[in-house]
Amino acid sequence: MGATRPTEAAPGSVRHDFALEVGRNLTHASDTVENGEKEVALWFKAGELVSWERSNDKWIFEK
């Protein structure tokens, strides 16, 4: 996706190619797992989240 600041993102990344400002981004992603967990908790209750595994992953990835 690229660095948070579009001016620091690598060419070819979504943020470099499609964003002009930090506040006006095409995408959002958390910068750390910890921040991601906090952000998910803002919008969802634990009972609203489910785990799932794509059925075709076993054909694509080795274990």
DSSP file (Angstrom, degrees, kcal/mol; ACC not computed):
  #  RESIDUE AA STRUCTURE BP1 BP2  ACC     N-H-->O    O-->H-N    N-H-->O    O-->H-N    TCO  KAPPA ALPHA  PHI   PSI    X-CA   Y-CA   Z-CA
    1    1 A M              0   0    0      0, 0.0    14,-2.6     0, 0.0    15,-0.3   0.000 360.0 360.0 360.0 -36.9    0.0    0.0    0.0
    2    2 A G        -     0   0    0     12,-0.2     7,-0.1    13,-0.1    12,-0.0  -0.283 360.0 -38.4 108.1 166.0    2.9    2.3    0.7
    3    3 A A        -     0   0    0      2,-0.2     6,-0.2     5,-0.1     5,-0.1  -0.183  59.3-110.6 -59.5 154.9    4.0    4.7    3.5
    4    4 A T  S    S+     0   0    0      4,-0.1    -1,-0.1     1,-0.1     5,-0.1   0.900 107.0  64.3 -56.3 -44.0    1.3    6.8    5.2
    5    5 A R  S >> S-     0   0    0      1,-0.2     3,-2.0     2,-0.0     4,-0.9  -0.734  79.5-146.3 -85.0 120.2    2.5   10.0    3.6
    6    6 A P  G >4 S+     0   0    0      0, 0.0     3,-0.5     0, 0.0    -1,-0.2   0.821  98.7  60.0 -55.6 -32.3    2.1    9.8   -0.2
    7    7 A T  G 34 S+     0   0    0      1,-0.2    -3,-0.1    13,-0.1     9,-0.0   0.702 110.4  42.0 -70.0 -17.7    5.3   11.9   -0.6
    8    8 A E  G <4 S+     0   0    0     -3,-2.0    -1,-0.2    -5,-0.1    -5,-0.1   0.490  92.7 106.3-103.5  -7.1    7.2    9.2    1.2
    9    9 A A  S << S-     0   0    0     -4,-0.9     3,-0.1    -3,-0.5    -7,-0.1  -0.436  77.4-105.6 -76.4 147.7    5.5    6.2   -0.5
   10   10 A A    >   -     0   0    0     -2,-0.1     3,-2.1     1,-0.1     6,-0.4  -0.432  41.2 -95.7 -71.4 142.7    7.4    4.2   -3.1
   11   11 A P  T 3  S+     0   0    0      0, 0.0    -1,-0.1     0, 0.0     3,-0.1  -0.320 113.5  33.3 -55.6 139.0    6.5    4.6   -6.8
   12   12 A G  T 3  S+     0   0    0      1,-0.4     2,-0.1    -3,-0.1    -2,-0.1   0.186  91.6 117.6  95.5 -16.0    4.0    1.9   -7.8
   13   13 A S  S <> S-     0   0    0     -3,-2.1     4,-2.6     1,-0.1    -1,-0.4  -0.489  76.8-115.4 -80.7 157.2    2.4    1.8   -4.4
   14   14 A V  H  > S+     0   0    0      1,-0.2     4,-2.4     2,-0.2     5,-0.2   0.920 115.1  47.4 -57.5 -46.4   -1.3    2.7   -4.1
   15   15 A R  H  > S+     0   0    0    -14,-2.6     4,-1.4     1,-0.2    -1,-0.2   0.888 113.3  47.2 -68.1 -38.0   -0.6    5.7   -1.9
   16   16 A H  H  4 S+     0   0    0     -6,-0.4    -1,-0.2   -15,-0.3    -2,-0.2   0.937 120.0  38.2 -65.4 -45.1    2.2    7.1   -4.1
   17   17 A D  H  < S+     0   0    0     -4,-2.6    -2,-0.2    -7,-0.2    -1,-0.2   0.758 129.8  25.5 -80.9 -25.6    0.2    6.6   -7.3
   18   18 A F  H  < S+     0   0    0     -4,-2.4     2,-0.4    -5,-0.3    -3,-0.2   0.386 104.3  75.8-125.0   4.5   -3.3    7.6   -6.1
   19   19 A A     <  +     0   0    0     -4,-1.4     6,-0.2    -5,-0.2     3,-0.1  -0.913  37.5 178.2-121.6 147.7   -3.0   10.0   -3.1
   20   20 A L  S    S+     0   0    0      4,-0.9     2,-0.3    -2,-0.4    -1,-0.1   0.684  73.9  21.9-110.5 -32.6   -2.0   13.6   -2.8
   21   21 A E  B >  S-A   24   0A   0      3,-0.8     3,-0.5     1,-0.1    -1,-0.3  -0.920  74.0-116.3-136.3 158.2   -2.4   14.2    0.9
   22   22 A V  T 3  S+     0   0    0     -2,-0.3     3,-0.2     1,-0.2    -1,-0.1   0.917 117.2  47.0 -59.7 -43.6   -2.3   12.2    4.1
   23   23 A G  T 3  S+     0   0    0      1,-0.2     2,-0.5    -3,-0.1    -1,-0.2   0.612 109.6  55.6 -77.0 -12.6   -5.9   13.1    4.9
   24   24 A R  B <  S+A   21   0A   0     -3,-0.5    -4,-0.9     0, 0.0    -3,-0.8  -0.708  76.8 151.1-123.2  80.2   -7.2   12.4    1.3
   25   25 A N        -     0   0    0     -2,-0.5    -6,-0.1    -3,-0.2   -10,-0.1  -0.763  50.7-136.7-111.4 152.6   -6.2    8.8    0.7
   26   26 A L  S    S+     0   0    0     -2,-0.3     2,-0.3   -12,-0.1    -1,-0.1   0.796  90.2  25.1 -73.1 -30.0   -7.7    6.2   -1.5
   27   27 A T        -     0   0    0    -26,-0.1     2,-0.4     2,-0.0    -2,-0.1  -0.811  65.0-143.8-131.5 167.6   -7.2    3.6    1.2
   28   28 A H        +     0   0    0     -2,-0.3     2,-0.3    -3,-0.0   -24,-0.0  -1.000  24.2 159.6-133.2 136.9   -6.9    3.2    5.0
   29   29 A A        -     0   0    0     -2,-0.4     2,-0.2   -28,-0.0    -2,-0.0  -0.984  39.3-110.4-149.3 148.7   -4.7    0.7    6.8
   30   30 A S        -     0   0    0     -2,-0.3     3,-0.0     1,-0.1     6,-0.0  -0.494  18.3-137.4 -77.1 149.2   -3.3    0.6   10.3
   31   31 A D  S    S+     0   0    0     -2,-0.2     2,-0.3     1,-0.1    -1,-0.1   0.691  84.9  20.8 -82.6 -18.2    0.4    1.1   10.8
   32   32 A T  S  > S-     0   0    0      1,-0.1     4,-2.2     0, 0.0     5,-0.1  -0.953  77.9-114.2-142.3 162.5    0.7   -1.6   13.4
   33   33 A V  H  > S+     0   0    0     -2,-0.3     4,-2.4     2,-0.2     5,-0.2   0.907 117.6  54.6 -61.4 -41.5   -1.2   -4.7   14.5
   34   34 A E  H  > S+     0   0    0      1,-0.2     4,-1.9     2,-0.2    -1,-0.2   0.929 109.8  45.0 -60.6 -46.7   -1.9   -3.0   17.8
   35   35 A N  H  > S+     0   0    0      1,-0.2     4,-2.5     2,-0.2    -1,-0.2   0.865 110.5  55.9 -65.7 -35.2   -3.4    0.0   16.2
   36   36 A G  H  X S+     0   0    0     -4,-2.2     4,-2.5     2,-0.2    -2,-0.2   0.910 106.5  49.5 -61.5 -42.4   -5.4   -2.2   13.9
   37   37 A E  H  X S+     0   0    0     -4,-2.4     4,-1.9     2,-0.2    -2,-0.2   0.899 111.6  49.1 -64.2 -40.2   -6.9   -4.0   16.8
   38   38 A K  H  X S+     0   0    0     -4,-1.9     4,-0.9     2,-0.2    -2,-0.2   0.915 112.6  47.8 -63.7 -42.9   -7.8   -0.6   18.4
   39   39 A E  H >X S+     0   0    0     -4,-2.5     4,-0.8     1,-0.2     3,-0.5   0.894 110.5  50.2 -68.4 -40.0   -9.4    0.6   15.2
   40   40 A V  H >X S+     0   0    0     -4,-2.5     4,-2.4     1,-0.2     3,-0.9   0.899 106.7  56.8 -62.6 -39.6  -11.4   -2.5   14.7
   41   41 A A  H 3< S+     0   0    0     -4,-1.9    -1,-0.2     1,-0.2    -2,-0.2   0.745  98.2  62.6 -65.6 -22.9  -12.7   -2.3   18.3
   42   42 A L  H << S+     0   0    0     -4,-0.9    -1,-0.2    -3,-0.5    -2,-0.2   0.841 118.1  24.6 -67.0 -32.2  -14.0    1.2   17.5
   43   43 A W  H << S+     0   0    0     -3,-0.9     2,-0.4    -4,-0.8    -2,-0.2   0.676 119.5  48.4-109.9 -22.3  -16.4   -0.1   14.9
   44   44 A F     <  -     0   0    0     -4,-2.4     2,-0.2    -5,-0.1    -1,-0.1  -0.942  63.6-136.7-129.6 145.1  -17.1   -3.8   15.7
   45   45 A K    >   -     0   0    0     -2,-0.4     3,-2.0     1,-0.1     4,-0.5  -0.633  37.2-108.6 -88.0 155.8  -18.1   -5.8   18.8
   46   46 A A  G >  S+     0   0    0      1,-0.3     3,-1.3    -2,-0.2    -1,-0.1   0.857 118.6  57.0 -54.4 -38.5  -16.3   -9.2   19.3
   47   47 A G  G 3  S+     0   0    0      1,-0.2    -1,-0.3     3,-0.0    -3,-0.0   0.622  99.2  60.8 -69.9 -12.5  -19.4  -11.1   18.4
   48   48 A E  G <  S+     0   0    0     -3,-2.0     2,-0.4     2,-0.0    -1,-0.2   0.563  90.7  81.7 -90.4  -9.3  -19.6   -9.4   15.0
   49   49 A L    <   -     0   0    0     -3,-1.3     2,-0.3    -4,-0.5    -5,-0.0  -0.784  58.1-175.0-100.4 140.0  -16.3  -10.7   13.8
   50   50 A V        -     0   0    0     -2,-0.4     2,-0.3     2,-0.0    -2,-0.0  -0.948  21.0-128.3-130.7 152.7  -15.8  -14.1   12.4
   51   51 A S        +     0   0    0     -2,-0.3     2,-0.3     2,-0.0    -2,-0.0  -0.751  32.6 173.3 -94.4 146.7  -12.8  -16.1   11.3
   52   52 A W        -     0   0    0     -2,-0.3     2,-0.4     2,-0.0    -2,-0.0  -0.994  22.8-150.6-152.1 156.0  -12.8  -17.7    7.8
   53   53 A E        -     0   0    0     -2,-0.3     2,-0.2     4,-0.0    -2,-0.0  -0.996  27.2-120.2-128.8 129.0  -10.5  -19.5    5.5
   54   54 A R    >   -     0   0    0     -2,-0.4     3,-1.3     1,-0.1     4,-0.4  -0.480  18.6-136.7 -68.0 135.7  -10.7  -19.4    1.8
   55   55 A S  T 3  S+     0   0    0      1,-0.3     3,-0.4    -2,-0.2     4,-0.2   0.765 101.1  54.9 -67.3 -24.7  -11.3  -22.8    0.4
   56   56 A N  T >> S+     0   0    0      1,-0.2     3,-1.1     2,-0.1     4,-0.9   0.556  82.9  87.2 -87.4  -5.8   -8.8  -22.3   -2.5
   57   57 A D  H X> S+     0   0    0     -3,-1.3     4,-3.2     1,-0.3     3,-0.7   0.873  81.6  60.0 -59.7 -36.9   -5.9  -21.4   -0.1
   58   58 A K  H 34 S+     0   0    0     -3,-0.4    -1,-0.3    -4,-0.4    -2,-0.1   0.754 107.1  47.3 -64.9 -21.1   -5.0  -25.1    0.3
   59   59 A W  H <4 S+     0   0    0     -3,-1.1    -1,-0.3    -4,-0.2    -2,-0.2   0.664 119.5  38.8 -89.0 -19.0   -4.4  -25.3   -3.5
   60   60 A I  H << S+     0   0    0     -4,-0.9     2,-0.4    -3,-0.7    -2,-0.2   0.836 113.1  48.3 -98.9 -41.0   -2.4  -22.0   -3.6
   61   61 A F     <  -     0   0    0     -4,-3.2     2,-0.2    -5,-0.1    -1,-0.2  -0.836  69.4-136.9-111.8 140.0   -0.2  -22.1   -0.5
   62   62 A E              0   0    0     -2,-0.4    -3,-0.1     1,-0.1    -2,-0.0  -0.607 360.0 360.0 -83.9 152.9    2.0  -24.8    1.0
   63   63 A K              0   0    0     -2,-0.2    -1,-0.1    -5,-0.1    -5,-0.0   0.433 360.0 360.0 -95.0 360.0    1.8  -25.4    4.8
